[in-house]
Amino acid sequence: MVDTLVRYFGPKAAEPFDIVEQDWTTEEFTRGCYGGRLGAGAWTQYGTALAEPVGRIHWAGAETSSVWNGYMDGAIRSGRRAADEILG
């Protein structure tokens, strides 16, 4: 891991001041994953409903994205979508 950091960020990365590991399986609410997951078929059938505004409330987050659902890229896309909805 450190070799990869040095390759990308240079020699200062050879001496990290802290390293943090996350054991997702011990997390009470995620129980083994870094994001929420719906059951089989739920997202494909009802996924668009997750992003539909409710009155003045507009939803955003990785799980509401139609592209890269569940990932950081999807979270950014959904934030931009919600902002566009609000501004529109």
C-alpha positions, 0 to 999 in steps of 0.5 A: 500500500505504501509503495502505491502511495509513494508512486502516486504522491511522492516520497513523503508518502513513504512515512504515513503518520496514521493508518486507519482500517475499517472492518465493515462487518462489525458495523451495526447498521451496514453489516458488511458494506459501505453503502445501503443495498435494496433487495433483488429487483427493488432498485430496478422496479422502484429506484426512480421513486427514491429520487422523486421530490416529496413536496419541497424535499428533494432527495440526493445520495448515492442510492438515488443515482441512476448512474453509478448507484451506490458509489461516490460518483453516483452521490455527486451525480445525484447531488447535481440532479437535486440541485438542478431540480431545486433551481428549476 
